[in-house]
Amino acid sequence: MATPHDKFFKEMFSKKEVAESFIKNYFPQDLLELFNTDDLEITKDSFVDEDLKEFFSDVVYRVKINDHDAFIYCLFEHKSYPDKKVSFQLLKYMTKIWNLYLKQNNSGKLPVILPLLIYHGGKRYNIDKRFSSRFNIQANTKKFIPDFEYLLFDFSKYSDLEIIGSIQLQIVLKILHTSFIDDDYDKIFADILELIKKLNDAESILEYFTTGMKYILEIKDYDFDVMHNKVNLIIPERSETFMSTANKLREEGKLDGIKEGMKEGRKQELIETISILIKDKLPLDKLPDNLESKLNKLDLIVLREIRTDLLKDIINIESLEDLEEYLN
C-alpha cells in the first residue's frame, strides 16, 4: 500500500516541470553538459521492493547521452534516519532497470544509469556514497569489487542545501524539507502557502495546493484549525478546497484516525531511531527487552528529547548501566 510520502513524491517528481527544474538546478555542471533536459522522458516503471515501499519511493527518467539511451534513477528515502544499505538497494534497482532494458532492446550495450538519492530525514546524513565502502576489501581483491557512487541531495534540517529552482520545485522541496521539522511550523506552513500563491495560474494553484495540503494533513501532527486560519489569511480563495480535501480524508477514515495513527507511527519511528543511535554508541546487536519496554512506555515529547540528546551527544553513554540510569 502506498504511503503519503510515496504518493506525494511520485506525483510531484513525475511532473516534467518539477523534474527538469530539479535536474537543472541541482545536478553538477559536468553531468548537465551530457544531456538535454528538454528530451527528458518520465517512465512509469518502479523498482522498489514491496517490503521497502514504506521507506523508499522511486522515479525513473530516460535521457539521451550522445544519442545513446541513459537513465536517471531517483530514489527517495523517507525514513527519519539514513539507511546504511541504500547503495546496495540502488545496485539492485539498477540491475532491474538493465534487465528490463535488455528485454525491450536488442542493443548489446547496457545504458548508463545515474543513481541519485533524495534524503529528508531527522538525522544528519553521514554514510559513504561509494558502494565499495560496504566491503572489507583485502589486498589484491579490489578489482573484483563492483563499484559506483550515487548523487546525494540532502534536504534534511541538518543540510545547508538551498531550496532553489522553479516555484513548483520550491513548493515540493519546502514541503519535503520540513516534513520532519516540528519547531516553528506556523511560519513554515505560511511560507508554503506564500509559495503556492506565487503560481501564475489558477489551475496550478489548485493542483499544488490540493496535493500539498493532503500530504501535510496526512503526515503532520499540526493543528487543523490553525492550518485553516492561515489558508483563510493567505489564500482565502482556496479555503473551500482545503475543507473539501480534509472532508475527503475524513470520509476515507484517514483524518479522524490520523492523529492517533501518526502518534503511534512516530513513536515507533522515534524508538527505532533511538535504538539505532544507542547501538551505534554501544557494541550491541539488539537493545535488551527491559530497555525497549521502557522506551515504549515513554511519550512522544520525552522520546524526542532523548533522540535530540543522542544526536547532539549531550549525554555520555558508554555502557548499558549509563543508559539505564539516563532512562530512569
Secondary structure, DSSP 8 states (H G I E B T S, - for coil): ---HHHHHHHHHHTSHHHHHHHHHHHS-HHHHTTS-GGG-EE-------GGGTTTEEEEEEEEEETTEEEEEEEEEE-SSS--TTHHHHHHHHHHHHHHHHHHH---SS--EEEEEEEE--SS------BGGGGS---TT-GGGS---B-EEEE-STT------SSHHHHHHHHHHHTTT--TTHHHHHHHHHHHHHT-SSHHHHHHHHHHHHHHHHHH----HHHHHHHHHHH-GGGHHHHHHHHHHHHHTT-HHHHHHHHHHHHHHHHHHHHHHHHHHHTT-SS--HHHHHHHHHS-HHHHHHHHHHHHTT-S---SHHHHHHHH-
